[in-house]
């Protein structure tokens, strides 16, 4: 016989992972403001291996439209610039010999709408994951009735699962709404 609490906890963990993935995905979507997270995927050639950009330089945002990258080693200017150019960041770096600057251009209305649409897609994907976790759990509970689980326990567990599902769907909606607001604010 299955342990109801374990099944519910496993489902909640899957739902939590979906929300965490959404948070990470939304953090990488550029919203017109300087955010060091957009450089998380950039890998720099350093001493024969590819390392994350933040391992070879300090990254700061001196203002809302600028990201400043200060390499710890002067010889890293060229590899860092090359890595940024080759990445999907889409911003040309400016080098003054001391610091590399990335000027974040203001978003056009079309670009804002496209980014909002991309965010909606990510949110929808997270909701699908949450719903799948709920469905799988309810299926397990229904099968457990055949193995001796009482119908009352199954119904109670199903209600708990639905409440958990609703809570995570609400979280996804809140994350999406906040990111959409951030993108659409000029």
N, C-alpha and C positions, 0 to 999 in steps of 0.2 A: 504494500500500500504506500502511496506517495505521502510525503510530508507537505501539507498545504502551505505552511509558513515558508519552507524552502522554495517552493515553486513561485510563490508571490515575491519573495526576495530576489530571486533570479530575474523575474520579469521586470521588477523595479530597477535592477541594476542595468538591464538592457536599455530601458527607457532613459535612465540617467546618462548612459553613454551616448545615446542619440542626441540629447540636449547638449552635452559637452562638445560633441563633434560640431553641432550647429554653432555654438559660441566660437569655436576655433575658426570655422569656415567664414563666419561673418566678420571676424576680426581681420581676416586677410583681404576683405573687399574694401578697396580704397573709397573713402567717402568725401574726398575734397579737402580733408584736413590731414596734417602731417601725423603719421602714426608709425612708430618703428616696427610694428608687427608686419607691415607689408614687405619688409626685408627679411623676414624669417626664413623664407625659402631660398635665399641667395647663398650659393656656395662659392667660396673663393679658393683658388689654387694657391696653396701655401706649403712650401717645402715638399713638393711632390704629392700632396694629397688634397682632396677637397674638404674644406672645413666651413662651418657656418660663419657668416660675416661677423657676427658679434664675438667670435673667438680671436679675430685679428684686429679689431677696432672698437672704439667706443661709439655708440650711436645715440644721439640726442635729438630733441626737437626744440630748438631755440625759440621758435614761434609757430603759429598755426599753419604756416605755408612752407616750412623748411625742415628738412631732416639733415643734420650735420653728422658726418662720419669722420672720426679722427683716428687714423691708423696708428697702431703702437710702433710700427716699424715703417720708416720712410720708404723702404723698397716695396711696400705693399700697395702704393697708390695705383700703379698700372693694373695689377691683378684685380683689385677691388673695382676699379672703373670698368674693366672688361667683364667681370662677373655681373655687374649691375646692367650693363648694356645687353648682355646675353640672356638675362632673366626676363620674366614676364612682367616686371615692374612697370615698364613703359615710360621711364623718366630718364632723361639724359643728365648724367652727373657733371657738375662743374668743379674743377680742381684749381685751388689757388696756391698749391704747394704746402699748405699747412693743414687744410681741411677739405673734404669733399662735400659739396652741398647738393642736395636734391631739392629743387623747387617744385612744390606740388601745385600743378596748374588748377585753376578753378574749373569745376565741372560744367559742361554745357547741359542744357535741359534734356537733350536726347540721351546723353551719357548718364544723367541722373536716373532717367526712366529705365534705361538698360540695366543699371546696377540694382535698382529696386526690384526689377524683374528677376535678376539673378538671385537676390536675397530671398525672394518669394519661392523660387525653385528650391533653394537650400532648406528653407523652412518646411516646405511641403515634403521634401525627402525625410526630414527629421520626424514629421508627423506620421509618415508611412511606417517608419521604423518603430515608433511608439505603438501604432495600431497593430503592427505585426506581432510585437511582443505580447500585447493583450490577447490577440486571437490565438496565438500558440499556447498561452497559459490557459485560456478557457477550454481549448481542445484537450489539454492534458487533464484538466479538472473533470471534463465530461467522460473521458476514458477511465478516470479513477473511480467513477461511480460503479463501473463494471467490476473493479477490483475491490469493492467493499466500502468505498467512501460514501457517507450518507448524503442524501440529496440536499438536506438542510445545510450541511457543511459546505457543499459545493456551491449552493446559492449564496451563502455568506461570503465565501472566497471570491465568487464572481463579482459581488457588490464591491468588495474591497479593491479588486482589480480595476473595476470601472472608475472608482474614485481616484485611484493612483493614475490611471490613464488620463482622466480629466485634468488632474493637477499638472501633469507633464505637457499636455497639449496647451494648457494655459501658459506655461513657461515658454513654450516654443512661440506662441502668438505674441507674448510680451517682448521676447528677444527680437522677433521680426519687426514689430511695431517700432521699437526703439531704434533699430538700424535704419529702417525706412525713413523715420523722422530725421535722423542724422544725415542721411543722403539727400533728402529733399530740402533741408534747410540751406538757404543760400548764404 
